[in-house]
Amino acid sequence: MTDRYGPDVLSSPRPNPRAARPFPAHVGEVVEEVETGFVGAILSVEAAAGMRVVVLEDRHGRTRTFPLGPGFWVDGAAVVLTLPPPAAGSRPDRAAPHGRTAGGRALTASGSLKVADAPARVARASRIWVEGRHDAELVERVWGDDLRVEGVVVELLDGVDNLAAALREFRPGPQRRAGVLVDHLVAGSKESRLVAGMLRELGEGRAAHVRVLGHPYVDVWQAVRPERVGLGEWPHVPRGTDIKVGTLRALGWPHSTQADIASGWKRILGRVRNYRDLEPALLGRMEELIDFVAASRG
């Protein structure tokens, strides 16, 4: 079965596409974008920022825009999306405004169709937990509109070490699902051991109503594409050095005090415009958590 959320950091990497064949991007064709795992029907092909892009819409009505060309699958085979032959009497496509589809429909920062004037839904009993304030602020910036429509509240754990106690108090069940986003959830890490132990403690009955997913980064800062702060890649911070302090030092930004760290994060967060500025390893995990929690009966 196709994983529309993209690969989990604890799963084996997917193969790179090989021997891709040309595939005309006809409206209505269903394709999968390889890097993110996003699966959707083609809504349109547009011109944007001097390049051709394809707009996909998934089964929940969420849309994403990707560069036209290689990096897609159709029925499990690698393809290169190409311009479809023009219909008789048709006009060339035109660039859609930023944050809109070709039909003029507004999009949220996550790429979903924006619901105009929608009131926030009464909060569900189910919750999404993140490790810290910076995680929560990044989630709000990109997925805030979606979470309000779904009635999903994001809460802070203040560290994955507090997860087991939080779940014991929360008592997850069919109407109280818990979605958890964990930093540095990779094989052999402290975080992966804590999560495995917590799930064993919960037992199969309650664990079925909990989904713990993570990204491979030591800190959520690194889930922001480094080019947004003028870097080719995030700096390697030596073991024993605080990841935030080391990152700010490498950027040449003030880093001596907690106020410096808070200011540095606000500068980084301020460069995030929408989902395109985040790494796929975070995008797929957050969307899977939102879907998991939103599907609960509570």
DRENDO-1510 file (C-alpha; in Angstrom, 1 decimal, always signed):
<recs>
REC; n; res; u; v; w
REC; 1; MET; +0.0; +0.0; +0.0 .
REC; 2; THR; +1.3; +3.5; -0.8 .
REC; 3; ASP; +2.4; +5.5; +2.2 .
REC; 4; ARG; +1.1; +9.0; +1.4 .
REC; 5; TYR; +2.9; +10.5; +4.3 .
REC; 6; GLY; +6.4; +9.6; +3.2 .
REC; 7; PRO; +8.9; +7.4; +5.0 .
REC; 8; ASP; +9.1; +7.2; +8.7 .
REC; 9; VAL; +12.6; +7.9; +10.2 .
REC; 10; LEU; +12.6; +4.4; +11.7 .
REC; 11; SER; +11.7; +2.6; +8.5 .
REC; 12; SER; +14.0; +1.6; +5.7 .
REC; 13; PRO; +14.7; +4.3; +3.0 .
REC; 14; ARG; +12.7; +4.1; -0.2 .
REC; 15; PRO; +14.6; +3.4; -3.4 .
REC; 16; ASN; +15.6; +6.2; -5.7 .
REC; 17; PRO; +13.5; +6.4; -8.9 .
REC; 18; ARG; +15.3; +4.8; -11.9 .
REC; 19; ALA; +14.6; +4.6; -15.6 .
REC; 20; ALA; +11.8; +7.2; -15.2 .
REC; 21; ARG; +9.5; +7.5; -18.2 .
REC; 22; PRO; +7.8; +10.7; -19.4 .
REC; 23; PHE; +4.2; +11.0; -18.1 .
REC; 24; PRO; +1.9; +13.9; -19.3 .
REC; 25; ALA; +0.4; +15.7; -16.3 .
REC; 26; HIS; -3.2; +15.5; -17.3 .
REC; 27; VAL; -5.7; +16.8; -14.8 .
REC; 28; GLY; -7.2; +14.0; -12.7 .
REC; 29; GLU; -4.2; +11.6; -12.9 .
REC; 30; VAL; -3.2; +10.4; -9.5 .
REC; 31; VAL; +0.6; +10.6; -8.7 .
REC; 32; GLU; +2.9; +10.4; -5.7 .
REC; 33; GLU; +5.7; +12.8; -5.0 .
REC; 34; VAL; +8.7; +10.7; -4.0 .
REC; 35; GLU; +10.4; +12.9; -1.5 .
REC; 36; THR; +7.4; +13.7; +0.7 .
REC; 37; GLY; +5.2; +10.7; -0.1 .
REC; 38; PHE; +2.3; +13.1; -0.9 .
REC; 39; VAL; -0.3; +11.4; -3.1 .
REC; 40; GLY; -2.9; +13.4; -5.0 .
REC; 41; ALA; -4.8; +14.0; -8.2 .
REC; 42; ILE; -3.4; +16.6; -10.5 .
REC; 43; LEU; -5.4; +19.8; -10.3 .
REC; 44; SER; -3.4; +22.0; -12.7 .
REC; 45; VAL; +0.0; +22.7; -14.2 .
REC; 46; GLU; +1.0; +26.3; -13.6 .
REC; 47; ALA; +3.9; +28.8; -14.2 .
REC; 48; ALA; +5.3; +30.2; -10.9 .
REC; 49; ALA; +8.6; +31.9; -10.1 .
REC; 50; GLY; +9.9; +31.3; -13.5 .
REC; 51; MET; +9.3; +27.5; -13.5 .
REC; 52; ARG; +6.5; +25.0; -14.1 .
REC; 53; VAL; +4.8; +23.5; -11.2 .
REC; 54; VAL; +2.1; +20.8; -10.7 .
REC; 55; VAL; -0.7; +21.2; -8.1 .
REC; 56; LEU; -1.9; +18.0; -6.4 .
REC; 57; GLU; -4.9; +17.5; -4.3 .
REC; 58; ASP; -5.2; +14.5; -1.8 .
REC; 59; ARG; -8.3; +12.7; -0.8 .
REC; 60; HIS; -8.8; +15.1; +2.2 .
REC; 61; GLY; -8.9; +18.1; -0.1 .
REC; 62; ARG; -5.3; +19.3; +0.9 .
REC; 63; THR; -3.2; +20.6; -2.0 .
REC; 64; ARG; +0.5; +20.8; -2.5 .
REC; 65; THR; +2.6; +22.3; -5.3 .
REC; 66; PHE; +5.7; +20.6; -6.7 .
REC; 67; PRO; +8.1; +21.4; -9.5 .
REC; 68; LEU; +7.1; +19.7; -12.8 .
REC; 69; GLY; +9.6; +17.1; -13.9 .
REC; 70; PRO; +11.2; +14.0; -12.2 .
REC; 71; GLY; +10.5; +12.8; -8.7 .
REC; 72; PHE; +7.1; +11.2; -9.0 .
REC; 73; TRP; +5.6; +7.7; -9.0 .
REC; 74; VAL; +2.6; +6.4; -10.9 .
REC; 75; ASP; +1.4; +2.9; -10.0 .
REC; 76; GLY; +4.7; +2.1; -8.4 .
REC; 77; ALA; +6.8; +3.2; -11.4 .
REC; 78; ALA; +9.1; +6.3; -11.6 .
REC; 79; VAL; +7.9; +9.0; -14.0 .
REC; 80; VAL; +8.9; +12.4; -15.2 .
REC; 81; LEU; +5.9; +14.7; -15.3 .
REC; 82; THR; +5.7; +16.6; -18.5 .
REC; 83; LEU; +3.4; +19.3; -19.9 .
REC; 84; PRO; +0.3; +17.7; -21.3 .
REC; 85; PRO; -0.4; +18.5; -25.0 .
REC; 86; PRO; -2.5; +21.7; -25.2 .
REC; 87; ALA; -6.2; +21.2; -26.0 .
REC; 88; ALA; -7.5; +22.8; -29.2 .
REC; 89; GLY; -8.2; +26.5; -28.6 .
REC; 90; SER; -6.7; +26.5; -25.1 .
REC; 91; ARG; -4.6; +29.4; -23.8 .
REC; 92; PRO; -1.2; +29.1; -22.0 .
REC; 93; ASP; -1.4; +28.7; -18.3 .
REC; 94; ARG; -0.7; +31.6; -16.1 .
REC; 95; ALA; +1.0; +31.9; -12.7 .
REC; 96; ALA; -1.3; +31.6; -9.8 .
REC; 97; PRO; -0.8; +34.1; -6.9 .
REC; 98; HIS; +1.3; +32.8; -3.9 .
REC; 99; GLY; -0.9; +30.8; -1.6 .
REC; 100; ARG; -3.6; +30.1; -4.2 .
REC; 101; THR; -4.5; +27.3; -6.7 .
REC; 102; ALA; -5.0; +27.9; -10.4 .
REC; 103; GLY; -8.7; +28.4; -9.7 .
REC; 104; GLY; -8.0; +31.2; -7.2 .
REC; 105; ARG; -8.7; +29.1; -4.1 .
REC; 106; ALA; -6.8; +30.3; -1.1 .
REC; 107; LEU; -4.4; +27.8; +0.6 .
REC; 108; THR; -3.2; +27.6; +4.2 .
REC; 109; ALA; +0.5; +27.6; +5.1 .
REC; 110; SER; +0.4; +23.8; +5.1 .
REC; 111; GLY; -0.9; +23.7; +1.5 .
REC; 112; SER; -4.5; +22.7; +2.4 .
REC; 113; LEU; -7.5; +24.4; +0.9 .
REC; 114; LYS; -8.4; +27.3; +3.2 .
REC; 115; VAL; -11.9; +27.3; +4.6 .
REC; 116; ALA; -13.1; +30.9; +4.5 .
REC; 117; ASP; -14.5; +32.4; +7.7 .
REC; 118; ALA; -14.5; +29.0; +9.4 .
REC; 119; PRO; -14.9; +29.3; +13.2 .
REC; 120; ALA; -12.5; +27.3; +15.3 .
REC; 121; ARG; -14.0; +23.9; +16.2 .
REC; 122; VAL; -14.7; +23.0; +19.8 .
REC; 123; ALA; -11.6; +21.2; +21.0 .
REC; 124; ARG; -11.5; +17.4; +20.7 .
REC; 125; ALA; -10.6; +15.3; +23.7 .
REC; 126; SER; -7.8; +14.0; +21.6 .
REC; 127; ARG; -4.5; +15.9; +21.6 .
REC; 128; ILE; -1.1; +16.3; +19.9 .
REC; 129; TRP; +1.9; +16.7; +22.1 .
REC; 130; VAL; +5.2; +18.2; +21.1 .
REC; 131; GLU; +8.4; +18.3; +23.1 .
REC; 132; GLY; +8.8; +22.0; +23.6 .
REC; 133; ARG; +7.8; +25.6; +22.8 .
REC; 134; HIS; +9.8; +25.9; +19.6 .
REC; 135; ASP; +8.1; +22.8; +18.2 .
REC; 136; ALA; +4.7; +24.2; +19.1 .
REC; 137; GLU; +5.4; +27.5; +17.5 .
REC; 138; LEU; +6.6; +25.9; +14.3 .
REC; 139; VAL; +3.5; +23.7; +14.2 .
REC; 140; GLU; +1.3; +26.7; +14.7 .
REC; 141; ARG; +2.9; +28.7; +12.0 .
REC; 142; VAL; +2.4; +26.0; +9.3 .
REC; 143; TRP; -0.5; +23.9; +10.5 .
REC; 144; GLY; -2.4; +26.3; +12.8 .
REC; 145; ASP; -5.3; +26.9; +10.4 .
REC; 146; ASP; -5.8; +23.2; +9.9 .
REC; 147; LEU; -5.6; +22.4; +13.6 .
REC; 148; ARG; -8.3; +25.0; +14.4 .
REC; 149; VAL; -10.6; +23.6; +11.7 .
REC; 150; GLU; -10.1; +20.1; +13.1 .
REC; 151; GLY; -10.4; +21.1; +16.7 .
REC; 152; VAL; -7.0; +19.7; +17.6 .
REC; 153; VAL; -5.1; +21.2; +20.5 .
REC; 154; VAL; -1.3; +21.0; +20.7 .
REC; 155; GLU; +0.2; +20.7; +24.2 .
REC; 156; LEU; +3.8; +20.8; +25.5 .
REC; 157; LEU; +5.6; +17.9; +27.1 .
REC; 158; ASP; +8.7; +19.8; +28.1 .
REC; 159; GLY; +10.8; +16.9; +27.0 .
REC; 160; VAL; +10.2; +13.3; +26.0 .
REC; 161; ASP; +11.1; +12.1; +29.5 .
REC; 162; ASN; +7.7; +13.3; +30.6 .
REC; 163; LEU; +5.8; +11.4; +28.0 .
REC; 164; ALA; +5.0; +8.2; +30.0 .
REC; 165; ALA; +3.7; +10.2; +33.0 .
REC; 166; ALA; +1.6; +12.4; +30.7 .
REC; 167; LEU; +0.0; +9.4; +29.0 .
REC; 168; ARG; -0.8; +7.7; +32.3 .
REC; 169; GLU; -2.7; +10.8; +33.3 .
REC; 170; PHE; -4.3; +11.3; +29.9 .
REC; 171; ARG; -5.6; +7.7; +29.7 .
REC; 172; PRO; -5.8; +7.4; +25.9 .
REC; 173; GLY; -8.8; +5.5; +24.3 .
REC; 174; PRO; -11.0; +5.5; +21.2 .
REC; 175; GLN; -12.3; +9.0; +22.0 .
REC; 176; ARG; -9.0; +10.3; +23.5 .
REC; 177; ARG; -6.3; +9.7; +20.9 .
REC; 178; ALA; -2.8; +11.0; +21.6 .
REC; 179; GLY; -0.4; +12.0; +18.8 .
REC; 180; VAL; +3.1; +12.7; +19.8 .
REC; 181; LEU; +5.9; +14.4; +17.8 .
REC; 182; VAL; +9.4; +13.5; +19.1 .
REC; 183; ASP; +12.8; +15.0; +18.2 .
REC; 184; HIS; +15.7; +12.7; +17.2 .
REC; 185; LEU; +13.5; +9.6; +17.0 .
REC; 186; VAL; +16.0; +7.4; +15.3 .
REC; 187; ALA; +17.1; +3.8; +15.8 .
REC; 188; GLY; +19.3; +3.4; +18.9 .
REC; 189; SER; +18.6; +6.9; +20.3 .
REC; 190; LYS; +17.6; +7.6; +23.9 .
REC; 191; GLU; +14.3; +8.9; +22.6 .
REC; 192; SER; +13.5; +5.6; +20.7 .
REC; 193; ARG; +14.2; +3.6; +23.8 .
REC; 194; LEU; +12.0; +5.8; +26.0 .
REC; 195; VAL; +9.2; +5.5; +23.5 .
REC; 196; ALA; +9.5; +1.8; +23.2 .
REC; 197; GLY; +9.4; +1.4; +27.0 .
REC; 198; MET; +6.4; +3.7; +27.2 .
REC; 199; LEU; +4.4; +1.8; +24.7 .
REC; 200; ARG; +5.1; -1.5; +26.5 .
REC; 201; GLU; +4.0; +0.0; +29.8 .
REC; 202; LEU; +0.7; +1.2; +28.2 .
REC; 203; GLY; -0.1; -2.2; +26.9 .
REC; 204; GLU; -1.7; -3.1; +23.5 .
REC; 205; GLY; -5.1; -1.8; +24.4 .
REC; 206; ARG; -4.2; +1.7; +25.2 .
REC; 207; ALA; -1.1; +1.9; +22.9 .
REC; 208; ALA; -3.5; +1.4; +19.9 .
REC; 209; HIS; -4.8; +4.9; +20.6 .
REC; 210; VAL; -1.4; +6.5; +20.7 .
REC; 211; ARG; +0.8; +7.3; +17.7 .
REC; 212; VAL; +4.4; +8.5; +18.4 .
REC; 213; LEU; +6.3; +9.7; +15.4 .
REC; 214; GLY; +9.4; +11.7; +15.0 .
REC; 215; HIS; +12.0; +13.4; +12.8 .
REC; 216; PRO; +15.7; +12.7; +12.7 .
REC; 217; TYR; +16.9; +16.1; +13.9 .
REC; 218; VAL; +18.4; +16.7; +17.3 .
REC; 219; ASP; +16.3; +19.9; +17.5 .
REC; 220; VAL; +13.3; +21.1; +15.5 .
REC; 221; TRP; +15.3; +24.1; +14.3 .
REC; 222; GLN; +17.0; +21.8; +11.8 .
REC; 223; ALA; +13.6; +20.9; +10.3 .
REC; 224; VAL; +13.6; +24.3; +8.7 .
REC; 225; ARG; +15.4; +24.2; +5.4 .
REC; 226; PRO; +18.9; +25.7; +6.0 .
REC; 227; GLU; +18.7; +27.9; +2.9 .
REC; 228; ARG; +16.1; +30.0; +4.6 .
REC; 229; VAL; +18.8; +31.3; +6.9 .
REC; 230; GLY; +21.5; +31.5; +4.2 .
REC; 231; LEU; +23.1; +28.1; +4.8 .
REC; 232; GLY; +23.8; +25.2; +2.5 .
REC; 233; GLU; +23.3; +22.8; +5.5 .
REC; 234; TRP; +22.9; +23.2; +9.2 .
REC; 235; PRO; +26.2; +23.2; +11.0 .
REC; 236; HIS; +27.6; +20.2; +12.8 .
REC; 237; VAL; +27.5; +20.9; +16.5 .
REC; 238; PRO; +30.0; +18.9; +18.5 .
REC; 239; ARG; +28.7; +16.5; +21.1 .
REC; 240; GLY; +28.5; +18.2; +24.5 .
REC; 241; THR; +27.7; +21.6; +23.0 .
REC; 242; ASP; +24.1; +22.8; +23.2 .
REC; 243; ILE; +22.6; +22.4; +19.8 .
REC; 244; LYS; +21.0; +25.9; +19.9 .
REC; 245; VAL; +24.1; +27.6; +21.1 .
REC; 246; GLY; +26.3; +25.9; +18.6 .
REC; 247; THR; +23.9; +26.7; +15.7 .
REC; 248; LEU; +23.7; +30.4; +16.6 .
REC; 249; ARG; +27.5; +30.6; +17.0 .
REC; 250; ALA; +27.9; +29.1; +13.5 .
REC; 251; LEU; +25.5; +31.6; +12.1 .
REC; 252; GLY; +27.4; +34.5; +13.7 .
REC; 253; TRP; +24.4; +35.5; +15.8 .
REC; 254; PRO; +24.4; +36.3; +19.5 .
REC; 255; HIS; +24.3; +33.1; +21.5 .
REC; 256; SER; +25.4; +33.8; +25.1 .
REC; 257; THR; +22.1; +34.1; +27.0 .
REC; 258; GLN; +18.7; +32.6; +27.0 .
REC; 259; ALA; +17.4; +35.8; +25.5 .
REC; 260; ASP; +19.8; +35.4; +22.6 .
REC; 261; ILE; +18.5; +31.9; +22.0 .
REC; 262; ALA; +14.9; +33.1; +22.0 .
REC; 263; SER; +15.8; +35.9; +19.7 .
REC; 264; GLY; +17.7; +33.6; +17.3 .
REC; 265; TRP; +14.7; +31.2; +17.1 .
REC; 266; LYS; +12.3; +34.1; +16.3 .
REC; 267; ARG; +14.6; +35.0; +13.4 .
REC; 268; ILE; +14.6; +31.5; +12.1 .
REC; 269; LEU; +10.8; +31.1; +12.6 .
REC; 270; GLY; +10.3; +34.4; +10.9 .
REC; 271; ARG; +11.9; +32.9; +7.7 .
REC; 272; VAL; +9.3; +30.1; +7.5 .
REC; 273; ARG; +6.6; +31.1; +5.1 .
REC; 274; ASN; +4.8; +27.8; +4.5 .
REC; 275; TYR; +5.4; +24.1; +4.2 .
REC; 276; ARG; +7.9; +24.5; +1.4 .
REC; 277; ASP; +10.4; +25.9; +4.0 .
REC; 278; LEU; +10.3; +22.7; +6.0 .
REC; 279; GLU; +12.0; +19.4; +5.5 .
REC; 280; PRO; +9.9; +16.4; +4.3 .
REC; 281; ALA; +10.9; +14.4; +7.4 .
REC; 282; LEU; +8.8; +16.7; +9.5 .
REC; 283; LEU; +6.0; +17.4; +7.0 .
REC; 284; GLY; +4.9; +13.8; +6.6 .
REC; 285; ARG; +5.0; +13.1; +10.3 .
REC; 286; MET; +2.9; +16.1; +11.3 .
REC; 287; GLU; +0.3; +15.4; +8.7 .
REC; 288; GLU; +0.0; +11.8; +9.8 .
REC; 289; LEU; -0.4; +12.8; +13.4 .
REC; 290; ILE; -3.1; +15.4; +12.5 .
REC; 291; ASP; -5.0; +12.7; +10.5 .
REC; 292; PHE; -4.7; +10.2; +13.3 .
REC; 293; VAL; -6.0; +12.5; +16.0 .
REC; 294; ALA; -8.7; +14.0; +13.8 .
REC; 295; ALA; -10.1; +10.5; +13.0 .
REC; 296; SER; -10.9; +9.9; +16.6 .
REC; 297; ARG; -14.6; +10.0; +17.8 .
REC; 298; GLY; -13.8; +12.5; +20.5 .
</recs>
